[in-house]
Amino acid sequence: MSITPKGTGIPELYRLYRTGKLIVNRRYQRKLVWTKDEKASLVESVLLNYPIPLVLLGEVNLNDGDKGFEIIDGMQRLNALFAFIENQFAVNEAFFDIREHSFAKDLSRQGIFKSVDLEKSKLLEPQKCAKFLEYQLAVTVYQPKSPYEIQDIFNRINSNGKHLSPQEVRQAGVTSKFSELVRSLASEIRGDVSREVLPLTDMPAISINAKSIDLGYGVRAEETIWCQQGIMRISDLRDSDDEQFLADIVLSIALGKPFAASKPSFDNYYGKGDIDKSDGIEVSISRYGEKNLKEDIKNVLSSIQEAIKLIAGDQQKNFLSKTLNPTAKGNTVKEPFYSLFMAFYELIIKESKEPFDIKEIFGALTDLSSKIKMSSTITEKNRIKNINIAKGLVQNYFKASNTTTRSSGSYALDFRNYLMRSKVEAPNYDFKQGLYTLSDSNRKFDEGTFEKILQNIAAMANLGKGKKGYIFLGVTDDENDTQRIEKLDAIKVPRVYSFGIVGLAREAILRNTTLDDYILLISRKIRDSELPESLKTQINTSLTPITYEEYTVIMLEIRAGTEPVWYKNKLYIRDGHEKKPQEQSGAQINAVWNLFR
C-alpha cells in the first residue's frame, strides 16, 4: 500500500472539517494549545509559500457509514488554517476575506461562525486570499488495520517530545488504566469532558482559554481550581501540569505511600523510563478499584472546593495560595496543596471523617508552606512529614461522618461537566428553567411544558442502542430567562458557562410546599404519564437532585433500550442542535430502527 504524501488544497480540507469528516481521538490527542501568534506564524508561512510539516490522517469509518479521517499528526496546524478562514485572528492586522471562499461565506450567512465586519475591518487582498487557498499541503492518508495502529503511530511520532511538555509525552499514545484514569480525572476537573472521539469542529469548545490569550475556546483557565486558587499558572495548565499533579496523587494513593515525584519516576510508571514500572501501577489501581479511586479523589477535591466557597464566598480568587503561602507573590503552591490534599484524603477517606469548622481549618493552614519541608528534590520521607504536619494542623476540626453516601460536592463537580458536555452533544441534553410560567402575574404550573419534557424523554430514548440523554430541571440556557427569574423570584443566580442555575425551590414556594414534596410531585407525574412502564421506572429510579451553591436542580437520566420508544402512538427524535423533539413518519421511522440494530 502506498502512503506517499499528496498535495491537498486548503478548501478541500476545510470542507472535510465543516462536514464533520476530520476526527479527533481524545484518548491520545492533546488539547488545542497554539496561541494566536503561533497560528499567525503558520499562516504567514503559507502566504510566503514556505513548506510546512506533513499532515497525517488515518482513514476510519464514521457512525453513519461514511468515510472519515482521524488526525494522527497536524491537528494544531489544521485548526490554525481553519481558524484564519473563519476570522478568529488576523495576520499582519488583516483578516481573511470570506467572500473569496464561497463555502465559508455560506456558512457565515447560516450563522455557523461569525465573521468580522467586512466593511469596517482590514482584509487580506483578493490575490493573497487566492494564494492562501491554492496552497497545497502535504497530506498522507493512512489506512490502518486497527485503531491500535493509529495510536502506535501517534506515539512514535510524538515520542521525542517535540513541542510537547514532559507530561504530554508520557500520556501520548498510552492507553493503560493509569493513563486513562489521569486523563479522565483531569478532564472532569478542568471541565472539558466530552465523548472520546469527536469532530475537530468541536475541539475549541473543550480547549483551554484565558483572558490573556483570548482564543475563544470554551474552558476558562481562570475558572479551574488549578488557576483560580494559584496552584498552577495558566501556562502550566496548557502544558498539562494538572495531569502530572493528578498522576502524582493517583500514584501516592494507589501505591499506598507518598510518591517521590521526579521526571524519571513518572516516566518509569508510564512505561517510558529506564525501568518499566507500568505493570506495578496497573495492579495497584485494579486492587484499589479504578472507579473507587476516581470517586475518592473527586470527593476529596470537591470537599476542598466546597470549603473554599463557604469561607471565601465571592472572594475565591487565589484564596488558597494566599492562605498556604501569604508571601507567595505569584508563585504557585503545588507542594503545599499536595500536602493539604493528602491530609484531607486520610481524614475523609481513610478515617471516614468530615470537616465541621471551616474557618478554623483554614486558620490552621495559614502559611503552611513555611511549616513543611520545601525542596527542589521531592522525597517520600519529606512528603510523609509534610502530610503529617498538615493533618495535625486540621484534624481537630474534623468529626466522624454520619453518612456513607456520595458527597454533594462530587455531584456538583460532575454537574459542571454535564453542562460543558452539552455544548458538543446537544441532542443528548435538554434544560428547563422549571415547570411554572414566567409571567408577571398569575404564575402557574405549565402542563404544556411538562408535556414537552415527556416528548423529550421519548426522543432521548430513541438516540440509539446504548445511548444516554439527560434533562435538567432548574437550569436556564438563556440569559434573558435567567435575568427574568432573578427579578420575579428575587434571587441571585449563579452562572456556569452560559447556564443559570435557578433551582426548583422557588417553584416549591409558589406551590406552597416543600422542595422534597415538589420533587415527589414531578416523579409522580412521570409515573402517571403515557410513557412505557419500563422507561418510567428507569427514569424515576435514577432521578437525582443535585445541589449547586444552595440551588437544587433535578437530573433525569434517560437510557435507550433495545428498540425505539413510542409516546402517544408517536415516534420522536432529537436531531443535531434542534432542541424541540421532532415527530417522525414514513422512511424516517425506519432510520430510527436502524439506530438499534
Backbone torsions as a table, in degrees:
resi	resn	phi	psi	omega
1	MET	NA	132.0	-179.6
2	SER	-86.0	132.5	175.9
3	ILE	-123.7	34.0	178.9
4	THR	-68.6	134.5	178.9
5	PRO	-61.1	146.8	174.2
6	LYS	-128.1	152.3	178.7
7	GLY	-72.7	126.9	179.8
8	THR	-127.9	130.2	-177.7
9	GLY	-73.5	151.4	178.7
10	ILE	-60.0	-41.4	178.8
11	PRO	-58.3	-38.9	179.8
12	GLU	-64.6	-42.9	178.8
13	LEU	-68.1	-37.5	179.4
14	TYR	-64.1	-38.1	178.4
15	ARG	-65.8	-40.4	175.2
16	LEU	-60.4	-40.8	-179.8
17	TYR	-61.1	-50.9	-174.2
18	ARG	-79.2	-10.4	174.4
19	THR	-101.9	12.2	174.3
20	GLY	73.7	23.5	-177.4
21	LYS	-94.3	-13.8	176.6
22	LEU	-95.8	117.7	-168.1
23	ILE	-113.3	144.5	176.4
24	VAL	-118.3	132.6	175.2
25	ASN	-104.9	111.1	-174.0
26	ARG	-74.7	-5.6	177.3
27	ARG	-66.1	-28.4	-179.4
28	TYR	-133.2	-15.6	178.8
29	GLN	-82.5	143.0	176.1
30	ARG	-85.6	-175.6	-178.4
31	LYS	-78.5	169.9	168.6
32	LEU	-71.8	121.9	-173.1
33	VAL	-128.2	-8.8	-177.1
34	TRP	-68.1	141.4	174.0
35	THR	-80.2	170.0	177.8
36	LYS	-62.6	-35.8	178.6
37	ASP	-64.3	-40.9	178.6
38	GLU	-65.8	-39.3	178.0
39	LYS	-66.1	-43.3	-179.4
40	ALA	-63.1	-36.8	179.3
41	SER	-62.6	-39.8	178.5
42	LEU	-65.5	-44.2	-179.9
43	VAL	-63.0	-38.8	176.3
44	GLU	-59.5	-40.5	177.8
45	SER	-61.1	-39.3	177.6
46	VAL	-65.5	-44.4	-179.1
47	LEU	-65.1	-28.3	177.5
48	LEU	-87.7	1.0	-179.8
49	ASN	63.1	28.7	175.3
50	TYR	-78.5	152.4	176.0
51	PRO	-73.9	143.9	174.5
52	ILE	-123.2	159.2	-174.4
53	PRO	-57.7	156.0	-178.3
54	LEU	-64.0	145.9	173.0
55	VAL	-102.5	127.8	-178.2
56	LEU	-113.8	123.8	-178.7
57	LEU	-120.8	144.9	174.7
58	GLY	-108.0	126.5	-178.4
59	GLU	-73.9	128.3	-177.8
60	VAL	-136.5	162.0	174.4
61	ASN	-96.2	129.7	179.2
62	LEU	-85.1	169.6	-177.3
63	ASN	-61.9	-29.3	-179.0
64	ASP	-85.0	7.0	178.8
65	GLY	88.0	-8.3	179.7
66	ASP	-79.4	168.4	-180.0
67	LYS	-91.5	135.6	176.1
68	GLY	-129.5	179.8	-176.2
69	PHE	-136.0	114.5	178.8
70	GLU	-82.5	130.5	-176.6
71	ILE	-79.8	114.5	178.2
72	ILE	-91.9	-41.7	177.6
73	ASP	-147.3	129.4	177.8
74	GLY	120.0	10.9	-177.2
75	MET	-61.2	-45.4	-178.8
76	GLN	-63.6	-39.8	-179.0
77	ARG	-66.8	-45.7	179.4
78	LEU	-62.4	-44.1	178.7
79	ASN	-59.8	-38.6	179.7
80	ALA	-63.3	-44.5	-178.9
81	LEU	-64.9	-43.9	-178.2
82	PHE	-71.3	-36.0	177.9
83	ALA	-64.9	-34.2	177.4
84	PHE	-66.9	-42.7	177.2
85	ILE	-58.6	-37.2	-174.9
86	GLU	-94.1	21.9	170.2
87	ASN	62.1	29.5	178.9
88	GLN	-81.2	-14.2	174.5
89	PHE	-159.8	163.5	-179.8
90	ALA	-110.5	158.4	173.9
91	VAL	-118.1	120.1	-174.3
92	ASN	53.4	41.8	176.5
93	GLU	69.9	5.7	-179.3
94	ALA	-110.2	133.1	177.4
95	PHE	-93.2	155.7	174.8
96	PHE	-66.6	137.3	179.0
97	ASP	-89.0	103.0	-174.8
98	ILE	-64.7	-14.8	177.2
99	ARG	-68.3	-15.0	178.5
100	GLU	-87.4	-0.1	179.3
101	HIS	-135.9	103.0	-171.4
102	SER	-60.0	-38.9	-178.7
103	PHE	-65.1	-45.5	178.7
104	ALA	-63.9	-39.3	179.8
105	LYS	-62.0	-42.5	179.2
106	ASP	-64.8	-40.7	179.4
107	LEU	-63.8	-38.2	178.3
108	SER	-65.2	-41.3	178.4
109	ARG	-62.9	-33.3	179.5
110	GLN	-78.6	-6.4	-179.6
111	GLY	82.3	14.4	178.1
112	ILE	-65.8	-37.5	170.5
113	PHE	-144.1	160.8	-176.5
114	LYS	-105.1	121.4	178.6
115	SER	-87.7	167.4	175.1
116	VAL	-73.7	167.8	175.3
117	ASP	-68.4	110.4	-174.0
118	LEU	-68.4	-20.0	-179.1
119	GLU	-88.6	-27.9	-174.5
120	LYS	-105.0	-14.7	-175.8
121	SER	-95.2	152.6	173.6
122	LYS	-75.6	126.0	-175.1
123	LEU	-117.2	152.1	175.9
124	LEU	-65.6	138.3	-179.0
125	GLU	-60.3	149.4	-178.4
126	PRO	-52.5	-41.7	-178.5
127	GLN	-66.5	-33.3	177.5
128	LYS	-73.5	-35.0	174.7
129	CYS	-62.3	-42.5	178.9
130	ALA	-63.8	-40.4	179.1
131	LYS	-63.1	-40.3	177.8
132	PHE	-62.5	-47.2	-176.8
133	LEU	-70.1	-26.8	-178.5
134	GLU	-83.3	-10.2	-177.7
135	TYR	-61.2	135.9	-179.5
136	GLN	-103.3	116.3	176.1
137	LEU	-84.1	144.2	173.3
138	ALA	-78.6	110.9	-176.6
139	VAL	-122.8	128.9	173.7
140	THR	-111.3	126.3	175.7
141	VAL	-104.3	118.2	-176.9
142	TYR	-105.0	137.4	178.5
143	GLN	-104.6	92.9	-175.4
144	PRO	-73.5	153.2	176.6
145	LYS	-80.1	-24.4	180.0
146	SER	-157.5	162.0	176.8
147	PRO	-58.7	-28.3	-178.3
148	TYR	-67.3	-28.7	176.1
149	GLU	-64.3	-41.2	178.6
150	ILE	-60.9	-45.7	180.0
151	GLN	-61.8	-40.5	-178.9
152	ASP	-65.7	-41.4	178.9
153	ILE	-63.9	-45.5	178.6
154	PHE	-58.5	-44.4	-179.4
155	ASN	-60.4	-44.0	-178.1
156	ARG	-67.8	-39.2	180.0
157	ILE	-62.9	-39.6	-173.4
158	ASN	-97.6	4.0	-174.1
159	SER	-67.0	-23.1	-179.8
160	ASN	-82.7	-7.1	174.7
161	GLY	77.7	13.9	-179.9
162	LYS	-62.3	123.9	179.9
163	HIS	67.0	4.8	180.0
164	LEU	-111.5	147.4	174.4
165	SER	-75.0	163.4	178.7
166	PRO	-54.5	-39.9	-179.6
167	GLN	-69.7	-37.0	177.7
168	GLU	-65.4	-34.6	176.1
169	VAL	-64.9	-41.4	-179.1
170	ARG	-64.2	-44.2	-175.6
171	GLN	-75.3	-25.3	-173.3
172	ALA	-58.4	119.3	173.6
173	GLY	76.2	-1.1	-179.2
174	VAL	-94.7	127.6	-177.1
175	THR	-125.5	37.9	177.1
176	SER	-77.5	170.4	175.5
177	LYS	-58.3	-42.0	-179.1
178	PHE	-60.5	-52.7	-177.1
179	SER	-66.1	-37.7	179.1
180	GLU	-66.4	-39.7	179.1
181	LEU	-64.2	-45.2	178.6
182	VAL	-62.5	-44.9	-177.6
183	ARG	-63.0	-47.5	-177.2
184	SER	-69.6	-38.5	176.5
185	LEU	-61.4	-47.3	-179.1
186	ALA	-60.8	-41.4	-179.2
187	SER	-64.8	-43.2	-179.6
188	GLU	-67.2	-38.7	-178.5
189	ILE	-73.0	-37.7	175.3
190	ARG	-69.1	-33.9	-177.0
191	GLY	97.1	22.7	179.4
192	ASP	-113.8	30.5	-179.2
193	VAL	-65.4	142.3	178.8
194	SER	-157.1	177.3	173.6
195	ARG	-66.2	162.2	-171.3
196	GLU	-67.9	-41.6	-178.9
197	VAL	-117.5	127.3	-176.5
198	LEU	-149.4	159.6	178.6
199	PRO	-66.6	152.1	176.8
200	LEU	-59.0	-28.8	179.0
201	THR	-60.3	-26.4	-177.8
202	ASP	-89.0	-10.3	-175.7
203	MET	-63.1	-38.2	178.8
204	PRO	-57.0	-34.5	-177.5
205	ALA	-65.5	-23.2	-176.9
206	ILE	-117.9	19.5	177.1
207	SER	-105.3	163.9	-169.3
208	ILE	-86.4	130.0	177.8
209	ASN	-120.8	165.3	175.9
210	ALA	-158.3	157.2	179.2
211	LYS	-57.9	-36.9	-174.5
212	SER	-71.9	-22.4	-178.1
213	ILE	-113.8	-24.8	172.4
214	ASP	44.4	65.5	179.5
215	LEU	-94.4	-4.9	179.8
216	GLY	77.0	15.9	-179.3
217	TYR	-82.8	168.6	-169.6
218	GLY	-83.3	-24.6	-175.2
219	VAL	-101.6	114.8	179.9
220	ARG	-84.4	118.0	-178.6
221	ALA	-56.6	-39.1	-176.7
222	GLU	-64.4	-18.7	-178.1
223	GLU	-93.6	-7.5	175.7
224	THR	-79.6	152.6	179.8
225	ILE	-60.0	-31.5	-176.7
226	TRP	-62.0	-47.6	-177.7
227	CYS	-89.5	-36.0	179.9
228	GLN	-60.1	-36.9	-176.0
229	GLN	-100.2	9.2	174.9
230	GLY	72.3	18.2	177.9
231	ILE	-73.7	-34.0	178.4
232	MET	-142.1	160.4	173.2
233	ARG	-86.7	164.8	177.5
234	ILE	-59.7	-41.4	179.3
235	SER	-63.1	-34.0	177.0
236	ASP	-63.8	-43.5	-178.8
237	LEU	-64.5	-40.4	178.9
238	ARG	-67.3	-23.5	177.6
239	ASP	-93.6	11.0	176.6
240	SER	67.9	29.2	175.6
241	ASP	-65.6	-25.5	177.0
242	ASP	-64.3	-35.4	178.0
243	GLU	-68.9	-37.3	177.3
244	GLN	-66.1	-40.8	178.9
245	PHE	-62.6	-42.3	179.9
246	LEU	-70.3	-33.5	173.5
247	ALA	-60.9	-40.0	176.9
248	ASP	-59.2	-46.4	-179.8
249	ILE	-65.5	-46.1	-179.6
250	VAL	-59.6	-45.7	179.2
251	LEU	-62.5	-43.0	-178.7
252	SER	-61.7	-42.8	-176.8
253	ILE	-76.9	-48.1	-175.5
254	ALA	-66.0	-37.9	-179.1
255	LEU	-81.3	-11.4	175.6
256	GLY	80.7	14.0	178.1
257	LYS	-158.4	151.5	179.7
258	PRO	-55.7	134.5	-176.4
259	PHE	-81.9	131.3	176.7
260	ALA	-81.0	83.3	-170.1
261	ALA	-66.7	124.9	173.3
262	SER	-158.3	160.7	-178.9
263	LYS	-57.7	-48.9	179.0
264	PRO	-60.1	-37.9	-178.2
265	SER	-66.8	-44.8	176.4
266	PHE	-59.7	-47.0	-179.3
267	ASP	-56.9	-40.9	-178.0
268	ASN	-62.1	-42.6	-177.5
269	TYR	-76.0	-16.8	172.6
270	TYR	-89.8	0.9	-179.7
271	GLY	73.9	23.6	-177.6
272	LYS	-124.0	17.0	-179.1
273	GLY	-112.2	-168.2	-179.9
274	ASP	-69.3	-30.9	178.8
275	ILE	-120.7	117.1	-177.7
276	ASP	-79.0	107.0	178.8
277	LYS	-110.5	15.3	-174.8
278	SER	-62.2	-35.3	179.0
279	ASP	-64.2	-36.2	-178.3
280	GLY	-62.4	-44.5	-179.0
281	ILE	-72.8	-30.5	176.7
282	GLU	-62.7	-44.9	179.1
283	VAL	-64.0	-42.1	-178.4
284	SER	-64.9	-40.7	178.1
285	ILE	-66.0	-41.8	178.3
286	SER	-62.7	-39.4	179.8
287	ARG	-65.3	-43.3	-179.5
288	TYR	-71.4	-36.7	-173.8
289	GLY	102.7	113.3	-175.7
290	GLU	-58.1	-45.1	-179.8
291	LYS	-65.3	-42.6	-179.9
292	ASN	-62.1	-42.9	-178.9
293	LEU	-62.9	-44.4	179.4
294	LYS	-62.1	-46.3	-179.1
295	GLU	-65.7	-39.9	179.8
296	ASP	-62.2	-43.6	-179.7
297	ILE	-65.1	-43.0	178.9
298	LYS	-64.3	-39.7	-179.9
299	ASN	-64.4	-42.4	179.6
300	VAL	-65.5	-46.5	-179.6
301	LEU	-63.0	-40.5	178.5
302	SER	-64.1	-37.9	177.9
303	SER	-62.5	-40.2	177.7
304	ILE	-66.4	-43.4	179.5
305	GLN	-62.3	-45.1	-179.6
306	GLU	-64.3	-36.9	178.2
307	ALA	-64.6	-41.1	178.2
308	ILE	-62.6	-43.2	179.5
309	LYS	-61.0	-42.2	-177.6
310	LEU	-64.9	-40.2	-174.8
311	ILE	-87.9	-32.2	-173.7
312	ALA	-99.0	-22.4	-180.0
313	GLY	59.1	-125.3	-179.3
314	ASP	-80.3	-5.8	-177.6
315	GLN	-103.8	47.2	-174.2
316	GLN	-78.8	-24.5	-173.8
317	LYS	-56.8	122.7	177.9
318	ASN	60.0	17.6	179.7
319	PHE	-58.5	-45.6	-176.1
320	LEU	-67.8	-44.8	-179.4
321	SER	-65.2	-36.5	178.4
322	LYS	-69.3	-30.0	178.1
323	THR	-75.9	-50.1	-175.3
324	LEU	-71.2	-30.2	179.5
325	ASN	-148.6	85.3	-176.4
326	PRO	-58.8	-21.8	-179.0
327	THR	-105.6	22.6	-174.9
328	ALA	-60.2	-39.5	-179.5
329	LYS	50.7	50.1	176.7
330	GLY	94.2	-12.1	177.8
331	ASN	-73.2	147.2	-179.2
332	THR	-78.9	165.0	-176.8
333	VAL	-125.3	48.2	-177.7
334	LYS	-61.4	-50.4	-174.5
335	GLU	-70.2	-43.3	173.7
336	PRO	-59.4	-37.6	179.4
337	PHE	-67.8	-36.8	176.0
338	TYR	-57.8	-46.6	-179.2
339	SER	-62.7	-42.6	178.7
340	LEU	-62.9	-47.1	-178.2
341	PHE	-59.8	-47.9	-177.2
342	MET	-67.4	-31.6	175.3
343	ALA	-65.6	-44.5	177.0
344	PHE	-63.4	-38.4	179.5
345	TYR	-60.7	-46.3	-178.9
346	GLU	-63.2	-40.1	-177.7
347	LEU	-74.4	-45.5	-174.8
348	ILE	-78.6	-47.2	-173.6
349	ILE	-89.1	-51.6	-175.9
350	LYS	-72.7	-39.2	-174.2
351	GLU	-105.8	1.8	177.1
352	SER	53.1	49.4	177.7
353	LYS	-113.8	169.1	177.8
354	GLU	-141.1	148.4	-179.4
355	PRO	-71.0	142.7	178.1
356	PHE	-127.3	-16.1	178.7
357	ASP	-130.2	85.8	-173.4
358	ILE	-63.9	-39.2	-178.9
359	LYS	-61.1	-44.3	-179.6
360	GLU	-68.6	-34.1	179.5
361	ILE	-61.2	-50.1	-178.5
362	PHE	-73.8	-27.0	173.4
363	GLY	-64.3	-41.1	179.9
364	ALA	-69.4	-28.9	-177.8
365	LEU	-84.9	-3.7	-179.2
366	THR	-56.7	127.7	-179.6
367	ASP	59.9	38.5	177.5
368	LEU	-57.0	-33.5	-176.9
369	SER	-59.7	-28.6	179.9
370	SER	-82.8	-13.0	-176.2
371	LYS	-98.3	-18.7	-178.7
372	ILE	-103.3	167.5	-179.7
373	LYS	-81.8	111.5	178.8
374	MET	-105.2	125.8	-178.6
375	SER	-152.2	151.8	177.1
376	SER	-67.9	-23.2	176.8
377	THR	-103.2	117.2	-177.5
378	ILE	-93.1	122.9	-180.0
379	THR	-119.1	156.8	178.5
380	GLU	-62.2	-41.3	-178.5
381	LYS	-60.3	-48.6	-179.4
382	ASN	-64.3	-38.3	-178.9
383	ARG	-67.3	-37.2	176.3
384	ILE	-60.1	-44.8	177.9
385	LYS	-61.9	-44.1	-177.7
386	ASN	-63.5	-42.8	179.6
387	ILE	-64.9	-41.7	179.3
388	ASN	-64.1	-36.9	177.6
389	ILE	-64.4	-48.7	-179.5
390	ALA	-61.9	-42.5	-179.6
391	LYS	-65.2	-42.0	179.2
392	GLY	-62.1	-33.3	-179.0
393	LEU	-70.2	-32.3	-171.3
394	VAL	-112.0	-13.5	-169.5
395	GLN	-63.0	-25.7	178.7
396	ASN	-70.4	-11.9	-178.5
397	TYR	-107.0	18.1	171.6
398	PHE	-114.4	150.0	177.5
399	LYS	-132.2	164.6	178.5
400	ALA	-60.6	134.4	-179.2
401	SER	-82.1	140.0	-179.2
402	ASN	-95.1	-1.2	-176.0
403	THR	-125.5	148.3	175.2
404	THR	-113.0	5.9	-179.1
405	THR	-81.0	165.1	-178.1
406	ARG	-65.5	142.3	-176.1
407	SER	-70.6	145.6	177.1
408	SER	-64.2	-27.1	179.3
409	GLY	-63.0	-38.1	178.3
410	SER	-66.6	-39.8	175.8
411	TYR	-61.6	-39.1	-180.0
412	ALA	-62.5	-39.3	177.9
413	LEU	-65.3	-44.0	177.6
414	ASP	-63.0	-37.4	-178.1
415	PHE	-58.5	-44.5	177.2
416	ARG	-60.2	-35.9	179.5
417	ASN	-68.9	-37.2	175.4
418	TYR	-60.2	-43.2	-178.9
419	LEU	-63.2	-44.0	178.7
420	MET	-64.7	-44.0	-176.4
421	ARG	-63.2	-30.1	-178.8
422	SER	-61.8	-22.2	-178.4
423	LYS	-67.5	-30.0	-178.8
424	VAL	-111.6	-3.0	177.6
425	GLU	-132.0	53.9	-172.8
426	ALA	-53.6	-42.0	-178.2
427	PRO	-61.8	-22.0	-176.3
428	ASN	-87.9	-2.4	-174.5
429	TYR	-134.8	143.4	173.7
430	ASP	-144.3	146.2	-176.0
431	PHE	-129.4	132.5	177.5
432	LYS	-127.1	133.9	179.5
433	GLN	-65.3	-25.9	-179.1
434	GLY	161.0	-160.7	-175.4
435	LEU	-119.1	2.4	177.0
436	TYR	-103.2	148.3	178.6
437	THR	-66.8	160.0	179.5
438	LEU	-108.7	32.9	178.0
439	SER	-75.1	159.4	-179.1
440	ASP	-66.8	-30.9	179.3
441	SER	-140.1	167.0	178.1
442	ASN	54.6	46.3	177.6
443	ARG	-69.7	131.6	-175.0
444	LYS	-142.9	161.3	176.8
445	PHE	-63.4	127.7	-173.7
446	ASP	-98.9	101.5	179.9
447	GLU	-64.5	-30.2	178.1
448	GLY	-63.6	-41.0	177.2
449	THR	-64.2	-41.3	179.8
450	PHE	-65.5	-36.7	177.5
451	GLU	-63.0	-39.3	177.3
452	LYS	-65.0	-34.4	177.3
453	ILE	-64.1	-42.6	178.4
454	LEU	-63.1	-40.9	177.1
455	GLN	-63.3	-39.1	178.5
456	ASN	-66.6	-37.3	176.8
457	ILE	-60.5	-46.4	179.1
458	ALA	-62.4	-40.7	-179.1
459	ALA	-65.0	-41.3	179.9
460	MET	-69.8	-28.3	175.8
461	ALA	-70.9	-9.1	178.3
462	ASN	-107.2	17.8	177.9
463	LEU	-67.1	-24.3	-179.5
464	GLY	132.6	156.0	-176.5
465	LYS	-53.8	126.7	177.2
466	GLY	84.5	-4.1	-177.8
467	LYS	-84.2	158.9	177.2
468	LYS	-126.9	148.8	173.6
469	GLY	-131.0	159.1	-177.0
470	TYR	-136.4	134.5	173.5
471	ILE	-119.7	129.5	179.0
472	PHE	-112.5	124.2	176.2
473	LEU	-103.0	126.4	-177.0
474	GLY	105.1	17.8	179.6
475	VAL	-132.2	129.0	176.0
476	THR	-99.2	146.9	172.8
477	ASP	-117.1	20.7	179.3
478	ASP	-135.0	120.2	-177.3
479	GLU	-61.4	-31.7	177.8
480	ASN	-62.7	-41.8	177.4
481	ASP	-65.6	-39.3	179.8
482	THR	-60.2	-47.6	-179.3
483	GLN	-65.6	-35.8	179.9
484	ARG	-66.3	-42.0	179.0
485	ILE	-65.3	-39.0	176.7
486	GLU	-58.1	-39.1	-178.7
487	LYS	-74.6	-46.6	-176.1
488	LEU	-68.1	-41.9	-173.7
489	ASP	-102.9	3.3	176.3
490	ALA	53.1	51.5	178.1
491	ILE	-128.1	158.8	174.7
492	LYS	-103.9	113.0	-171.2
493	VAL	-91.1	125.9	173.3
494	PRO	-73.1	141.6	177.7
495	ARG	-106.3	141.8	171.5
496	VAL	-129.3	114.3	-173.0
497	TYR	56.8	-122.5	-179.4
498	SER	-102.0	13.3	-176.0
499	PHE	-103.6	148.5	173.6
500	GLY	-108.1	127.1	-179.1
501	ILE	-93.7	89.4	-172.1
502	VAL	-91.8	-19.0	177.4
503	GLY	69.7	177.3	-178.5
504	LEU	-116.3	-3.6	-179.9
505	ALA	-60.6	-35.6	179.8
506	ARG	-62.1	-33.5	178.9
507	GLU	-78.2	-30.6	174.8
508	ALA	-62.7	-38.5	177.9
509	ILE	-64.2	-42.7	178.4
510	LEU	-60.5	-33.2	-178.4
511	ARG	-88.2	-3.4	179.4
512	ASN	60.0	47.6	179.6
513	THR	-143.1	176.9	177.4
514	THR	-83.3	161.3	178.2
515	LEU	-62.9	-41.2	179.5
516	ASP	-59.5	-42.8	-179.8
517	ASP	-69.4	-32.3	178.7
518	TYR	-68.9	-40.2	176.7
519	ILE	-64.5	-39.0	177.3
520	LEU	-62.8	-38.9	177.6
521	LEU	-59.4	-46.5	-179.9
522	ILE	-62.0	-43.5	178.9
523	SER	-60.5	-42.1	-179.5
524	ARG	-68.8	-35.1	178.5
525	LYS	-66.9	-35.6	174.4
526	ILE	-66.2	-42.9	-179.4
527	ARG	-61.1	-36.6	-176.4
528	ASP	-88.2	1.7	-178.1
529	SER	-77.7	178.8	-179.8
530	GLU	-94.2	14.2	172.8
531	LEU	-65.3	155.5	176.5
532	PRO	-56.4	143.3	-175.4
533	GLU	-56.8	-44.1	-177.8
534	SER	-63.6	-36.1	179.6
535	LEU	-69.8	-41.9	179.0
536	LYS	-62.0	-42.4	179.4
537	THR	-63.6	-44.0	-179.1
538	GLN	-62.2	-41.7	-178.2
539	ILE	-68.4	-45.9	-176.9
540	ASN	-69.0	-31.9	178.6
541	THR	-74.7	-20.5	179.3
542	SER	-107.0	5.2	178.6
543	LEU	-60.2	125.2	-172.5
544	THR	-126.5	115.4	169.8
545	PRO	-75.8	133.0	178.6
546	ILE	-124.1	126.3	178.4
547	THR	-101.4	121.7	179.7
548	TYR	-125.7	114.6	-177.6
549	GLU	48.8	48.4	174.3
550	GLU	75.2	3.7	177.1
551	TYR	-108.2	123.2	-176.4
552	THR	-98.6	125.4	176.8
553	VAL	-116.8	166.1	177.8
554	ILE	-113.0	133.6	173.0
555	MET	-107.9	122.7	172.5
556	LEU	-102.7	122.0	178.3
557	GLU	-102.3	125.2	-178.6
558	ILE	-112.9	118.0	179.4
559	ARG	-106.5	123.6	179.0
560	ALA	-68.1	144.2	-179.7
561	GLY	-94.3	-142.3	-177.0
562	THR	-100.0	-4.1	177.6
563	GLU	-153.1	162.4	-177.6
564	PRO	-61.3	157.0	-179.5
565	VAL	-109.3	135.1	175.6
566	TRP	-106.9	141.3	177.8
567	TYR	-130.1	118.0	-175.8
568	LYS	53.3	43.2	178.4
569	ASN	63.1	23.7	177.7
570	LYS	-126.7	148.7	179.4
571	LEU	-109.7	120.1	-177.4
572	TYR	-112.3	148.9	171.2
573	ILE	-137.4	163.4	169.1
574	ARG	-116.3	128.5	-171.8
575	ASP	-128.9	133.8	177.3
576	GLY	58.6	-135.7	-179.4
577	HIS	-99.3	15.6	177.9
578	GLU	-73.3	123.0	-175.9
579	LYS	-81.8	-27.7	-176.3
580	LYS	-84.2	139.1	174.8
581	PRO	-64.7	139.0	-177.1
582	GLN	-113.5	127.6	178.4
583	GLU	-75.1	137.3	-177.2
584	GLN	-107.8	153.7	178.1
585	SER	-151.8	162.8	174.8
586	GLY	57.1	-130.5	-177.1
587	ALA	-63.6	-24.0	179.5
588	GLN	-62.7	-32.9	179.8
589	ILE	-65.6	-39.8	177.0
590	ASN	-62.2	-36.9	179.4
591	ALA	-63.2	-37.3	178.0
592	VAL	-67.1	-43.6	177.9
593	TRP	-57.9	-36.3	-179.6
594	ASN	-61.9	-26.8	179.5
595	LEU	-67.8	-16.4	-177.0
596	PHE	-106.2	5.9	-179.5
597	ARG	-94.3	NA	NA
